[in-house]
Amino acid sequence: MSQRVKLTVSYPPFVHYGKGIADNSYNTIIAASIPTLYGFFIYGLMSVGVVLLAISSAILWEALFCLIAKRENTVKDGNAFLIGLFLSMLLPATAPYWLVITGTFIAIVIGKEIYGGLGSNPFNPVALSYAILFVAWKDFLNFDIMLSNFSFSFNYLNPLIAVKNFGTSALNDFSLLDMFLGNHTGGIGSSSAILLIISGIYLIVRGHIRWEISLSFILGIVLTAFIFNQVAPDKYASATFNLFSGYTLIAAFFLATENTTSPVNFVAMLIYGFLGGVLTILIRNIGIYVDGSIFAILLINILTPILDRIKKVNN
């Protein structure tokens, strides 16, 4: 008589698209590097230090946890590298090093490893880490405070950069073209809308993220912001401004689409992304946080197991 093999699996449904974890991580790293390198060009060596510290500390936290927990070392799959890179993209170039190290600890250990590692975490580790950092030390994540005294004297190298659009002066001079190009205050890798869109398209074409989530997230942003703006144009920003400002595009292409915390069914993905966009604007306009995209990601993460119960309707 053959012996039965009992398998323990995670919550269904499951999907496989022919690519491994490492392949997905490294291609996403390539895509995320595009807007990050532009951040290096704007902010200089200080931003390079923040990014390198975030990546190295994330890898170190994962290696240490695997060693202590006596698990197989998973650093080689590139996910820790990616988490560190994503977190650094959200941070200002002047973020203190202790904040960076704390952030990667929260993302790797609390957001990922204590649940059993990659594939078991209920929340996006980067979104969870940033949310905790923001609640605890929000002044360190306020770009107008952190970049108000930052020197951009080297920007003569780039004719598209206007120094007056950085720091506190940015409050009085918003240009949609500047926001599209990344000529405004923001995170190291989250300021340039055009580069984030290019990165997102690359990942969609290569099959590493699902277009349904990104497109529906953007649709939720545009539609909800448009309604608010039509009701009170003097009070609420336009749909275009909301789309190109804050963390909207990095959330749409990099955070909301994380495989572990997002649905896999077609209808579920559309609902998931659309709700994320709607919640982002609701939090921005009637909540207490200026940028609601990170908190919106965490809220829709909670809904993923429920949404994935929605089955595809056969024609």
C-alpha positions in Angstrom: 0.0 0.0 0.0 1.4 3.4 -1.0 1.9 5.9 1.8 -0.3 9.0 1.6 1.5 12.4 1.3 -0.2 15.2 3.1 0.5 18.7 1.7 -0.1 22.0 3.5 -0.9 24.9 1.1 -1.9 28.5 1.5 -5.2 30.1 0.7 -6.5 29.5 -2.8 -6.8 30.3 -5.7 -3.3 29.8 -7.2 -1.8 31.0 -10.4 1.5 30.3 -12.2 2.7 32.3 -15.1 5.9 30.4 -15.9 8.4 32.6 -14.0 10.2 32.0 -10.7 10.5 34.3 -7.7 14.0 35.3 -8.6 13.1 36.1 -12.2 10.2 38.2 -11.0 12.3 40.0 -8.4 15.2 40.9 -10.7 12.9 42.2 -13.5 11.0 44.3 -11.0 14.4 45.6 -9.7 15.3 46.6 -13.3 12.0 48.5 -13.7 12.3 50.2 -10.3 15.9 51.2 -11.0 14.7 53.5 -13.8 13.0 56.2 -11.6 15.5 55.6 -8.8 18.5 56.4 -11.0 16.7 59.6 -11.9 16.4 60.3 -8.2 20.2 59.9 -7.9 20.6 62.5 -10.7 18.4 65.0 -8.8 19.5 64.4 -5.2 23.1 63.3 -5.6 25.2 61.1 -3.3 22.9 61.5 -0.3 20.1 59.6 -2.1 22.6 56.9 -3.2 23.5 56.4 0.5 19.8 56.0 1.5 19.1 53.5 -1.3 22.2 51.4 -0.7 21.6 51.4 3.1 18.0 50.3 2.6 18.9 47.5 0.2 21.8 46.2 2.3 20.0 46.4 5.7 16.9 44.6 4.2 19.2 41.8 3.0 20.9 41.6 6.3 17.6 41.5 8.3 16.4 38.6 6.1 19.7 36.7 6.4 19.7 37.1 10.2 16.1 36.1 10.6 16.6 33.0 8.5 19.7 32.1 10.5 18.0 32.6 13.9 14.8 30.8 12.8 16.9 28.0 11.2 15.2 28.5 7.8 16.7 28.2 4.4 18.4 31.5 3.4 16.1 33.1 0.9 18.2 36.2 0.2 19.2 34.8 -3.2 15.6 35.1 -4.5 16.0 38.9 -4.6 12.9 39.8 -2.7 14.7 41.4 0.2 16.7 43.5 -2.2 13.4 44.5 -3.9 11.8 45.4 -0.6 14.7 47.6 0.4 14.7 49.3 -3.0 10.9 50.0 -2.9 11.1 51.5 0.6 14.0 53.7 -0.3 12.0 55.0 -3.3 9.4 56.3 -1.0 11.9 58.1 1.3 13.3 61.6 1.0 17.0 61.9 0.1 17.7 63.3 3.6 16.1 60.5 5.5 18.2 59.7 8.6 20.0 56.4 8.5 18.3 55.1 11.7 14.9 55.6 10.0 16.0 53.6 7.0 17.3 50.7 9.1 14.2 50.7 11.2 12.0 50.8 8.1 13.7 47.8 6.6 13.5 45.9 9.9 9.7 46.5 10.0 9.3 45.5 6.4 11.4 42.3 6.5 10.8 41.0 10.0 7.4 42.3 11.0 5.9 42.6 7.5 7.1 39.4 6.0 9.2 36.8 8.0 7.1 36.5 11.1 4.2 35.3 8.9 6.3 32.5 7.4 8.2 34.4 4.7 7.3 35.3 1.1 3.9 34.1 0.1 2.4 34.2 3.6 2.4 37.9 4.4 -1.2 39.4 4.5 0.1 43.0 4.0 2.5 44.5 1.5 5.7 44.7 3.6 6.8 48.1 2.2 3.3 49.7 2.7 3.2 48.4 6.2 6.6 49.7 7.0 6.0 53.1 5.6 2.7 53.4 7.4 4.3 52.6 10.7 7.2 55.0 10.1 4.8 57.8 9.0 2.6 57.4 12.1 5.6 57.3 14.4 7.9 59.9 12.8 5.9 61.8 10.2 8.1 64.9 10.2 11.0 62.8 8.8 8.8 61.9 5.9 7.6 65.4 5.2 9.4 66.4 2.0 8.9 70.1 2.5 10.5 69.9 5.9 13.2 67.4 4.9 14.2 69.1 1.6 13.7 72.8 2.5 17.4 73.3 3.2 18.7 70.8 0.8 21.2 72.1 -1.8 20.5 71.5 -5.4 23.4 73.6 -6.7 24.5 70.8 -9.1 21.2 71.0 -11.0 22.8 73.1 -13.8 23.6 69.7 -15.3 19.9 69.2 -16.0 18.0 72.0 -17.8 14.7 70.5 -16.9 15.3 71.0 -13.2 14.3 74.3 -11.6 15.5 74.8 -8.1 12.6 76.9 -7.2 10.3 73.9 -7.5 11.9 72.1 -4.5 11.6 72.7 -0.8 8.9 74.9 0.8 8.7 77.0 -2.4 7.0 74.0 -4.1 3.9 74.8 -2.1 3.3 77.9 -4.1 4.2 76.6 -7.6 2.6 73.4 -8.9 3.2 72.6 -12.5 1.7 69.5 -14.0 4.6 69.3 -16.5 7.0 69.5 -13.6 5.1 66.7 -11.8 5.1 64.6 -14.9 8.9 65.0 -15.3 9.7 64.7 -11.6 10.6 68.3 -11.1 9.0 68.6 -7.6 9.4 67.4 -4.0 9.0 63.7 -3.5 10.6 60.4 -2.7 13.9 59.4 -4.2 12.2 57.1 -6.8 8.6 58.2 -6.7 8.6 61.7 -8.2 8.8 61.2 -12.0 5.4 60.2 -13.4 6.7 59.4 -16.8 9.5 57.1 -15.6 7.1 55.3 -13.2 4.7 54.8 -16.1 7.5 53.4 -18.3 8.6 51.1 -15.6 5.0 49.9 -15.1 4.5 49.2 -18.8 7.7 47.3 -18.9 6.5 45.0 -16.1 3.1 44.6 -17.7 4.6 43.7 -21.1 7.0 41.2 -19.4 4.1 39.6 -17.5 5.4 40.4 -14.0 2.3 42.5 -12.9 -1.3 42.4 -14.0 -2.6 45.3 -16.0 -6.1 44.8 -14.5 -4.9 46.0 -11.0 -2.9 49.0 -12.2 -5.5 50.2 -14.7 -8.4 49.9 -12.3 -6.4 51.6 -9.5 -5.7 54.6 -11.8 -9.3 54.6 -12.9 -10.5 54.7 -9.3 -8.1 57.7 -8.7 -9.2 59.6 -11.7 -13.0 59.0 -11.4 -13.2 59.7 -7.6 -10.9 62.8 -7.8 -12.9 64.1 -10.8 -16.2 63.8 -8.8 -14.7 65.7 -5.8 -13.3 68.4 -8.1 -16.6 68.9 -9.9 -18.4 69.2 -6.6 -15.9 71.7 -5.1 -13.2 72.8 -7.5 -11.8 75.4 -5.1 -11.4 72.8 -2.4 -10.3 69.6 -4.1 -7.5 69.1 -6.6 -8.1 67.9 -10.1 -7.9 64.3 -11.2 -4.7 65.0 -13.1 -3.0 66.5 -10.1 -4.0 63.5 -7.9 -2.7 61.1 -10.5 0.7 62.6 -10.8 1.2 63.6 -7.2 2.3 61.7 -4.1 2.7 57.9 -4.3 -0.2 57.3 -6.7 1.8 55.8 -9.6 4.3 53.8 -7.5 1.3 52.4 -5.6 -0.5 51.5 -8.9 2.4 49.7 -10.5 4.7 48.5 -7.7 2.8 48.1 -4.4 -0.8 47.2 -5.3 0.4 44.6 -7.7 2.4 42.5 -5.3 1.6 38.9 -6.0 1.2 37.7 -2.4 -1.2 40.4 -1.3 -3.3 40.9 -4.5 -6.1 38.8 -6.0 -5.6 36.6 -9.1 -9.1 36.4 -10.5 -10.0 38.8 -13.2 -13.1 40.5 -11.6 -11.5 40.4 -8.2 -8.4 42.3 -9.5 -10.6 45.0 -11.1 -12.5 45.5 -7.9 -9.3 45.4 -5.8 -7.5 48.0 -7.9 -10.6 50.3 -8.2 -11.2 50.2 -4.5 -7.6 51.1 -3.9 -7.9 54.2 -6.1 -11.2 55.3 -4.5 -9.8 54.9 -1.0 -6.7 56.8 -1.9 -8.8 59.9 -2.8 -11.2 59.5 0.1 -8.3 59.4 2.6 -6.6 62.4 0.8 -9.8 64.5 0.7 -11.7 63.7 3.8 -9.1 61.9 5.9 -6.3 63.1 8.0 -3.4 62.1 5.7 -2.2 64.1 2.7 -1.3 61.0 0.7 -3.7 58.1 1.2 -2.3 55.6 -1.3 -0.1 53.7 1.2 -3.0 53.3 3.7 -5.3 52.4 0.8 -3.0 49.6 -0.2 -3.1 48.1 3.3 -6.9 48.3 3.4 -7.4 46.5 0.1 -4.8 43.9 1.2 -7.3 42.9 3.9 -10.0 42.3 1.2 -7.9 40.0 -1.0 -9.0 36.6 0.4 -12.7 37.8 0.2 -12.4 39.2 -3.3 -10.7 36.0 -4.6 -13.8 34.1 -3.8 -15.4 35.9 -6.7 -15.4 33.3 -9.5 -15.0 34.1 -13.2 -18.4 34.1 -14.9 -18.5 31.7 -17.8 -20.2 33.1 -21.0 
